[in-house]
Amino acid sequence: MAWPISAAIPIYSKRENTHSSALAPKSELLKSILEIVEIPLVQVSASGDRLQWVREESLWSPVDLTASIYLRPNAEIKKFSNVTSPNIPVETNGVWSIVQKKNFWLQVKQPVSGDLFWVRTRHAQASPDMWDYAMIFDATQLLLLPQQNSNRICPLSANTAVKLISFHGHYAKVSACGGMGFVHLSKMLTKAHFAKRVRTQDKQWHHVARVNTNEIIDTDYRPISFATISGFEFEPKMRYTKTLTKVTAIQSRQERWARSHIKDFGFFWWNMNAHEVNESHDQVRVKSKNIFTGKIFDAATNPLNPAFKIISSSGIYLTRDGSAWEKLDYFADENFPIFITSSGRIFIGPYVSFDQAKTFKPYIRWERLFSALGARGHFSLAKLRISDIQIFDDNGERIKLVVYVGERSASIFSEDMGRTWKSL
């Protein structure tokens, strides 16, 4: 089977894998889709000088702490928690009760009819009038009494939501473990942590300056006990990571993954959004001090411009001026070897750029590479990884790759920029 180079995209044996198993033509994958999964992503900023895309499910918002919601005007209401399920034309007004949560979906009850539907969490707004739930962010114990040396009822693991009943000093009475008990507030994330303003029982509103263990301090430096708070106005973009880092949500997008079957090779996951727009990669400008927190896999400098550098470190990062860096989302978080020829052609793993990293395209015919390795019959089991690239001419025609197929390494050579290969 001769697969066209231009259509090849990475495929994965498991959706959560960081490194791809190989590449396959999108046209073939589209013919045999068995399942589609949508993963919401959020671009967040923690300190103002770095933007990062993370999965929505890795963040906490007020929706995680509420028992009822209001639906946004653009909410898509579905009968099933599946992206391919058709939208149901239902009135979105009123307060909807949450029946259950499933990943980034909420099963909700319509206010009037009581019918059950599914909506995405990003289409929901938390009810501001009740405390509802708190999230245990650090493993702790449910206590019999609101004091440190009290008898323990049961352990509470991190990422557990508990129903708030009342406040008692530095403790909250909660419903958990099939009964009631007390938890120290220092172990809990509450709606107060997301509040821009709070309403007290005397109907007064207070702007939040900071949140302490059992109180907020308003902008007039007055302490407002949790026990006196009866409502909230939330900061719409505030989120917390699972390590309790406060971040700001900048924008969101949806990443779609499909599971397809390739004849003779097996079942694979692939990113349906991969390489949809070659000419406009979603790049993030960041300061260099924040980039390279892990091991650097490879690096290269453009011979035509010494300030133009590319580094591979759980993603591909590029600077054109030696100062401001961009992450090329085209490569996700892959570690690829890099080579820049004397004429400025840029090779990153199985991709090449002829226009100074503005666009990339695959250059390897994979079926011929596997044939050269004698590995075609083991394609569905092996994880192929390119560990090194060497180019022996200005135009990048003569290429040597060091690859791993499973645990076996091999050197292969091409004299026509990846169209044909031979084993060395």
N, C-alpha and C positions, 0 to 999 in steps of 0.2 A: 504494500500500500504506500503510495507516494503522497505524503502529507505536505501541504503548502507551508512554507516557512512563515509567511506573514500572519497566519492564523494561529500559530502555536502559543499556548498559554500554560502556566504551571498547573499541575494536578496533584492531589494529595490523597494518600491512603486514609488519613483521618483529618477531619476538619480543623482540629485543634493543633495539628502539626505545624511547626515553624518552617521546616524545610520541605520543599516539594519532592515528590517521587520522580517526576520527569515532566515533560511537556507534551501536549496533545493539541490537535486542531480544534478550535472552537466549533467549527461546523459539524464535526463528528460528535462532540459532546452534546450539542443542542438536539441531536436526533434521538437521544436516549435518556432524557431527563426523567428520573424516578422520584425526585423529591427536591423541594426548594425551601431553604431556610433563610429568613431575613434577620440580620444582626444590626441593631441600631448602634451607631457610633456617635460619640460626642467629642468635640474638640474643646479642650479645657486649658485654662491658664492658672497656674498656682502662684506665680510671683510676678507676672507681668512681662517677663523676658523670655518665656518659653511656652510654646503651644504644643499640645500633644493630643493625638486621637486615642481615645480609650473606648472600651465597650460600655454601653449604657448600664449594663448589669453590674459593672464594677464600681458604680457610684451610688450613693444614697441621696434621696431627695425626700421632700415632705410626703410624696405619694407612698413611700415605703412605710410611713408612720400613721396612715389614715385609714379609717374604716369606711369612709364615703368620699365621693369625688364629685366635682363638676366636670363636664366634658367640654373641651374646646370646640369652637364653632366648626373647625375642619376635621373633627373626629371621624374616623372610619369605623363604623360599627359592623361587626361580623358575627355570624352564627357559630363559627369555629375559630380556634386560635391558630389560624394558618394564613399566611400571606396571600395564598391563592384563593382563599374563600371570598366569595363576592360580598360587596358592601350591602348592608341592609338599610333601606331608607326609613330611619326612625328619628323622631323628634329628640333632640339632645338636651332640652331644657330640664331643670330640676336637679335634685341631689340623687345620685346613683349609689346604692350600697354595693360594697365589694364583697363578692361571694368567695372568691379564691384568687390567688396570684400564681402565675405560671411563667417563669422567666420574665420577659418584658411584656407579658400580656396580663390583663385583668378581666376576670369574669365578673360582670356587674348586673345588677337587677334594675330594670327600668322603673322609674318612680311610680307611674300610674298603673301599668298593666302587670308588673311583677315578672315580665318575661326576662329570660337570661340571655345576655349577649357577651361578646368579647371585644375589648378595645386595647390598643397599645398604651403602655404607660405614658408615653410621650404626649398622648392626647388627653391626659387626665390632669386635673388640678385638685390638690388636696383640700378637703374641707377645712376652713379656718376657724371653726367654732368649737372644736373639741380637741382635747389632748390625744385621745385615742390610744396610740401605741408608742412605745419607746424601743429602740434597737440596742441590744447588748452588743457592744463592740469589743469587749474584752471579757474573756471567760471569768465567771464569778459564781457565787452561790446564792440561792434563794434562802433567806433567813426567816426564822420564826418570828423574831422581834426586830425592830429598827435599831439595832445596836451591834457593834463589832463582834462581841463575844457570844452572840445568840446561837442557839442550836440551828444547824443547817437542815433544810428540807430536801434540797436536791441541787445538783450542779446545773448551771446555765452556760451553754457554749456561746462563743462569739457568733455574730450574725443571726441571733435569735430575737424575734419580735415578741414583746410581752405587753399585755394590756395594762394601761395605767389606771389605777383606782383612786389614789390620793397621795398627798405628799406629807412627810413627817420629818422635818428638819433636813438632814442630808440624805434621807432615804425616801424611796417611793414604794407604796404598797402596790403590788402588781398581781395579775392573774397569770399563773404559769404552773407547769408540772401537775396539772389537774386540780390545782387549789390556789391558795393565796399566800403571799409572803412578802418579804421586803428585800429590796436591792439598793445598794449604795448608788447614788446618782452619778458618781464619778465614773461609773461603768456603763453609762447609758447615753445614747443620742436621742434627743427629743425634738419636738417641733420648735421649741424655743431656739435651738441652734440655727434654724433657718429663717428666723424672724427678722424683718425690717422694723416692724412695730408690734407691740403687744397691747391687748386691751385688758384692763383689770376689771374686777367685779363692780367697781363704781362707774363703769362705762367710760373711763378715761383711757386715752391712747398714749403710749410712751415709745419714743424712738430708742432702739436698742444700740447701746455703745459696745457692750461686751456681755458674754454669758459666763457666769460663774457656776459652781457646782449645783446650787439650789436656788439661784436667783439670776435675774438679769440686772445690769446696771444701765440706767437710761442715760440720755445725753445731758441730763441735768445732774448726773452723778448720784441719782437716787437708787437705792436697791429695791427691786421689785421681786418679791418672793414668788416662786413657781405656784404656790398654793393660792395666790390672789389673781392669777392670770386666767382669763376666760375666752380669749380669742387672739388671733394672729393675723398679721399681714406679712406674707413671705417675700424674701428677696427672690425674684423669679429665676435668676441665673445661678444661685448658690447651690453647690453640691459638696458632698464629703466623700473622700475615698474610703476604702475599707480599713486604711491605716489612720483614719481620722484627720486627713489633710484637707483643709478647706480649699476648694477650687471654684473657679468661675466658668460656667458653660458658655462657650462662644457661639458655636453653631453645631448642627447635627446633620448626619447623613445616614443612609441605609446601605449596608453591605449585604448583597445577596449571594448565597452559596447554593449550588445545585449538586446533586449526586447523580452521576451518569454511569452507564456501563459501556465499556469499550470492548468490542469483540476480541477474544483471545487474550485480553490483558486483565480484565476484571473491573471492579467498581471503584470509582474515584470521586472525590469532592473537588470542586473548582469554583473560583470566585467569578461570579457572573459580571461583576463590575471591572474585572481586571482588564487594563489597557484599553478601556473604552475610548479614551481621549489621549492620543499620543502627543498632541501638540500642546497640551496644557496640563502638565502634572501639577497636582495639588501640593505645592511646596511650602514648607514652614521655615521661616527665617528664625534662627536661634543664635544665641551667643555660644562661642566655641567652648567656653568653660563648662557648659551644661550638657555637651553632646556625649563625650566619650567617657561614660561612666563604666563601661565594660571593656572587654578585651578587643583590641583593634585587629581585625582579621587580615586586612590588606590596605595598602595606600598607594597612590600614584600621583605624579605631578605632570602637568601638560608641558611638553618640551617647547611649545610655542608661547607659553605664558606661565612663568614660574609661580605666579600668584593663584593660578587655577589648579586646585587640588581636589582629589576625591578620596574618601576614606570609607572602608567597609567595616562597620561595627554594629551588628544587629540592626542593619539598615544601611542604606547608601547615603552618604552626606557629601555635599559639594560646596566649595567656595570658589567664586570667580575673582575675588579681590583679596583673598588671604585673610579676610576679617569676618564678614557675614556668611554664615553657613546655611544651607538649605538641605532638608531631608527630602529625597526623591521618593514619594509614596508609590511610584511605579514599581519599586522593588520591595515594598512592605518592610519586613524586618529580616530579610535574608542576609546572610554573609556570603558574598561572592568575591572571587579574585578579580583584580582590576589590571588592565594594561592600556596605556595610551601610546599610540604610535608617534613617530617623529612628524607625521603629517597631521596629527591631531585627531585621528580616529580613536574612539573610546570603546574598549571592550570591557564589559562588566558581566561576568559569568557567561550565560548563553546569549547575551544581548550586545548589540553594537549601535553606536551613534555616529552619524556622519556630520552632525551639525552642532558640535560642542555641547552635547548633553541636553539639547532642547527636546529631541525625540529619540526613542529607542525602538529597535525591532529585533526579533530573534534571527540568528544567523546559522543555526545548527539544524540540519536535517536529522532528526532523532532516530528514525528507523534505520538510516545508514550508519549512524554512530553505533547503535546497538548491534547491528550486523557485524561491524568491525570488531566489536568486543566479544562477539559470540554470546551475548547476554539476552537476546530477544525472548527466548523461552522462559526467562526468569523475570521478565519485566514487571509483572504484577506483584512480585515479592521483594524485589530489590529497591533500594533507595539510592538513586544515582546522585552523586555530589561532585561538582567541579572544585578541585582544591587549588589549581594553579593554571595560569595562562602565560604563554610566551609567544610573542609575535616576532617573526624573522624578516619582515620587510616593511616598507613605509606604508603600504596600502592595507596591510592586514590580511593578505591572501594566505600566507604561510603561517599556520597556527599549530601550536603544540598545546595540548591539554593534558593535565593529570587528573584522572577521574577515579571515583570510587563507586563500584557497583556492589552494594552490600558491604562486606568487609574487604573485598578484593580491590586493589588499586591497579591502574593501568595507565600507560602513556599512549596517546593517539595523536595522529598528525593529519592535517589537511593542507592541501596546496591550492584550494579554491574557495577559501573563506567559509568552510563548514558544509559545503554541498556534498563532498565525499570525504571518507576517512579511512585511515589504515592504522593498524596497531603496530606499535614500535617494540 
